[in-house]
Amino acid sequence: MTQISSLEGLFEAFNNLAVLVVGDVMIDSYLWGKSTRISPEAPVPIVNVVRREKRLGGAANVALNVEAMGATALLCSVIGNDPDGNDYLRLMEENGLSTEGILQSPERVTTIKHRILAGAQQLLRVDSEIEHNLTEQEERLLEERYLKLLEKADVVIFEDYDKGVFSGQNIGRFLQLANARGIPSVVDPKKKNFLSYRGCTLFKPNLKELKEGLKVEFSDENLPAFEGAVADLQERLQVQQVLVTLSERGVFVAEGKDKAYIGAHRRAISDVSGAGDTVISIAALCMALRTSKELMAGLSNLGGGLVCEQVGVVPVNKERLFEEARQVRLFQSDEYGIA
């Protein structure tokens, strides 16, 4: 465990880290407007456009959260060789992210999610994407980029959105390469490859993903069944730590038989989009510094709650997070296991 004597020291230490984020990237597209009447053509609202915006999403939003916390993000993924792919690279450059780990392939379509909103209300989402696995050549070229960036990394985030960048084969290979170098690996899973991350350092599903991935069902209030599922997951993946996000009920963290629940803080929730990206980003930074699991879970929980107060997918605000962590005495509290 890294010996850091203050909250200020912890946040300062984040600035010296490099985080490799590998996984599915996308563009989050927003059309903001006003709606005051129903269309005469169909029973749908008419939206008068006020503004349009495109933002980096998926693993790219994780990279933005990493950068927002002061660390350096190294992004590795595959996009299409198409106009949306060119937009994606432009957005990366505008946000100060290096494109050296991005492979453009003519065989793929760049994932883009179009959201139409009237005021703060989302009316419709239209997705453009493909979900089939990479070709052998694409996997080989992606691994070359991954290896190059791994040399600079203090921690690796696997950001899986089931859009085809990950397969059982390359997950195993990427984990093996990270483990051989002693670099911790942090996983944000989806359903298709859920049980492929054997040997990772930290596994972070939400409750829905946990049930779907293990093919189990129980009520959210059934804590013995929930903890049994986590124990099953630990055994199957041989994972050091599991962090499960529980929405308005906070988070649960387990390491071996040691476990803890950390409650959520009161929030004016506007939009939960992107909260998981913030949680995994902060968790990875804490894993790189080898903090206690309680501090990692507590700070990640605070950050995920903060971004829920804003509409749309946005990165965390480091200054606000520091202030909230200070107010709840996150670093000094016995609840978070700080020596």
N, C-alpha and C positions, 0 to 999 in steps of 0.2 A: 504494500500500500504506500503510495506517495505521501511523504510527510510534508504537508502544507499546513501552515499554522493559522491561516485566516481565510475568510471568504474572498478578500481582496487578492490574496496570493493565489487562490484557486482560479479566479477569473483571469488573472495575469498569466498564469501558466497555460491557459487555453491558447494564448497568442503564439506560443512556440510550437504548436502541434501541426502536423500535416495529416489529413484524413483522406484516404482513398475511398471514393464512393463509386461502386460498380453496380450496374443494374439498368432497369428500364427507365428511359427518359421520355418526356412528352412536353407539349406546349399546352398551357391552360389559356384558352381564349375566352374573353368576356365581351359581351355586348350589353352595355348598360342603357336603359331607356326608361320611358314613362308609359304607363298604360292606363287609359281612361275609358276605353270602350271595347266592345266585342266585335269581332269581324263579322260582316254580313255573309261571308263565304263559308264559314264554319264556326262552330261554337268555341272559338279560341280568342284570347286577348290580342289586340293590336298593340305592338310595342313601337313607339317612336324613338329612334336611336338618339342618344345623347352623346355617348362616346364608346370607343372600342379600345381594347387593351389585350396584349398578349404577354404572358408570363411564363417563365420556366417552371416545369412541373415534374412530378415523379422523382426520380433520383436526383434530378437537377435542382429541385426545391430543397432536397436534403443538403446538397452542396451549398446552396444559398444560406441555409441555416447554419452550416458549419462556418462559413465566412462571416456571418452575422455575429457569431460568438468569438470572432477574432482569429480563428485558425485558418489554415490554408486548405482548400478543397481541391482534390485531384479527381476529376470526373472521368469515368471510363464507361462507354456504352456504344450502341449501334443505332444509327438513324437512317432514314431514307435519303437517297440522292434525288431529292425532289424540292419544290419550292418551300414546303413547310420545313424541310431539313435545313435549307439555307436561312430561313427565318430563325430557326433554332440556334444555328451557329452565330448569327448576328446578335441574338439575345444573350448568348454566353459572353460574347465580347463586350457588349454593353454593360454587363454585370461584372466584368473583370475576371471571368473564369477562363482558364486555359482550355483550348480545344484539342490539345495534343492526344488526349485519350479517346477521342470520338472518331468512330469509323462510319463513313457514309457508304451505304451499299445500294446499288441499283435494284437489288432483289427485295428491298423492304420499303414500307411506307412509314413516314414519320408520324408517330401518334400525336393527335391533337384532339383536345376536348373543348368543344364550343359550348359556352354557357350563355343563356339569354336571361337577363334579370330586369325586372321592373322594380325600381327602388331597391330594397334589400331582399326581395323575394325572387328566388330562382324559379323560372317558369319552364325551362327546357334545357336539356343537354344533348348535344349531337356529337358522337365520337367517330373519328376516322382512325383506323388501326388495323394491324394484322397481328396474330398471336402465335403463328407457327415458329418452331425453333430455328435457330441460325443454321446456315449451311456449314459444312466442314471447313470451308475456306474462311467464312466469316468468324467461326469459333477460333481458328488458328490466328487470324489477324487481331482479334480481340484479345487473345491471350498474350500476344506480343506487346500490346499496349498496356495491359494489366501488369505484366512483369516489369516493364520500364518504370511505371508509376509506383509499384510496390517498393522499389528501392528507396523511395523518398518518404514512405508512409509510416506513421506511428500506430495506426489502427485502420482496419478495413470495414466499411459498411456494405453489406449486401442488401440492395434495395430492390425487392422482387414485386412486380406488379402483374405477373403472368402475361407479359407482352412478348415473350419469346427470347429475350436475351439470355436467360438462364436455362440450363438443362441439367439433369442429374449428373452428366459427365463433366461439364465445365465447372459446376459447383464444387464437386469433389476435388477437381484439379486446383481450383483457385484457393480452396481452404487448405489443401496440402501445401501449397506454395507459401501461404501466409504463416501456417503453423511451423513450417520448417525454419522460418526466420524469426519466430517468437513474436509475431505481430498479432495482437488480439483481433478477433473477427466478430462483428456484430451484425445480426441478421434481422431484417424486417420482412417476414415471409408472406406469401400468398398460398392459395390452396394447392396448386398443381405440384409444386416442388417442396411442399411443407416438410416432408420427412427426409429430404435429401441433404440437409445441412448437418450431418453427423460430425461431431468434433469441433463445432464452432464454440466461441467463448461466451457469447451472450445471444439469446434467442428472444425476440420481442414480438409475440403475436398480440392481437387484441382478443377479447373473449370470444367473439364470433369466429375468428380464424382458428382459435384453439379447438373449438367444438368441431368445425368443419374439417380441420386437418387431421384430427384423431378419430373422426366419425363417431362422436359421442354426443349425447343430448342430456341436459339437466337444467333445472331452473337456475337463474342467476343467483338466487338466494341459497342454493344448496352448496355451502362452502366445503363440506367433506368431499362431495363429488368433484367440485372444482379443483381442490388441492390434490385429489387422487389423479385427476387428468394431468396436472402439472408434473406430478411424480412420474407418471407413465411417460410423459414427454421427455423428462430428464433422462430416464433410462434408455429410451429409444435413440435419442440423439447424442447421449454421452456429452451433454453440454454442461459447462461450468455454472452458468447462471441463466435463469429464465425471468423475464420481466413481462408481465401481462397487464395491458392497459384495460381498465374497467369502466371507461367513460366517466359518468358523473360520480362514480364510487372510488375514483382514484386509481392506484396501481397496486400490483402484488409482485413481490420479488422473492425469488428462492435461489439458494445456493446449497446443494446437498439437501439435508433435512432442515437447514436453517431458513426461516421464511418470515416475511413481514408484510403487513398491509399498510399502505400510506394513503390517507384519505384525500379527496379532492378539496380544493379551496372554493369558496363561493365566487361565482362568476356570472356576468351578464352575457350569456352565450349568444353569439351572432351566427357563427358558422364553424363547424368542426372540421372543415376541409383543411388538410395539411397539418393537423395536430400531431398525427403519428410521425410525420417527417421531422417535426421539431423534437419530439421525444427521442427518436433514434439518434438524432444528431448530438444532443446533449449527453445521452447515455454513452455514445462512442467516445466523446471527449473525456468523460470520467473514466471509462475503461482504459484509455490510453495512459491516464495518470494513476491508474490502479487505486482509485478512491474506494471507500467502503461501498458495498452494494446499497446500503440505506441512503447514503448521500447521493449516489448516482440516481437512484429511483426517485428520491425526493426532489432533486433539482430538475430532472426530466419531467416529472409530474407538474411542477410549477410552470415550466416553459410551454408544455402542451396546453395547459389551461389559458395561458396568456394569449396565444394566437387564436383561440376560439372566440375571443372578444372582437375580432375583426372579420369583415366580410371578405371571402375569397381566400386563396392560398397565398399566404405571406410568411416570410421568415420571422423568427423571434427577434425582439428588441433586447439586446444584451443589457442595456442600462436599466430598463424596466425590470428585467429578470433579476439583476443584481439587487435592486432596491427591494423587490418582494422577498427574495431570499434573506436579505438582511432583516426585514421586518418580522419574518416568522422565525428568526434566529436559526436558520437552517443549519449553519455550520456548527453552532454551539450546542444544539439540542441533543440530548441523549437519545431522542427518538430516532435519530439518523446515524447512530452508532459511531460518532466521532470520538476518538480517544483524546 
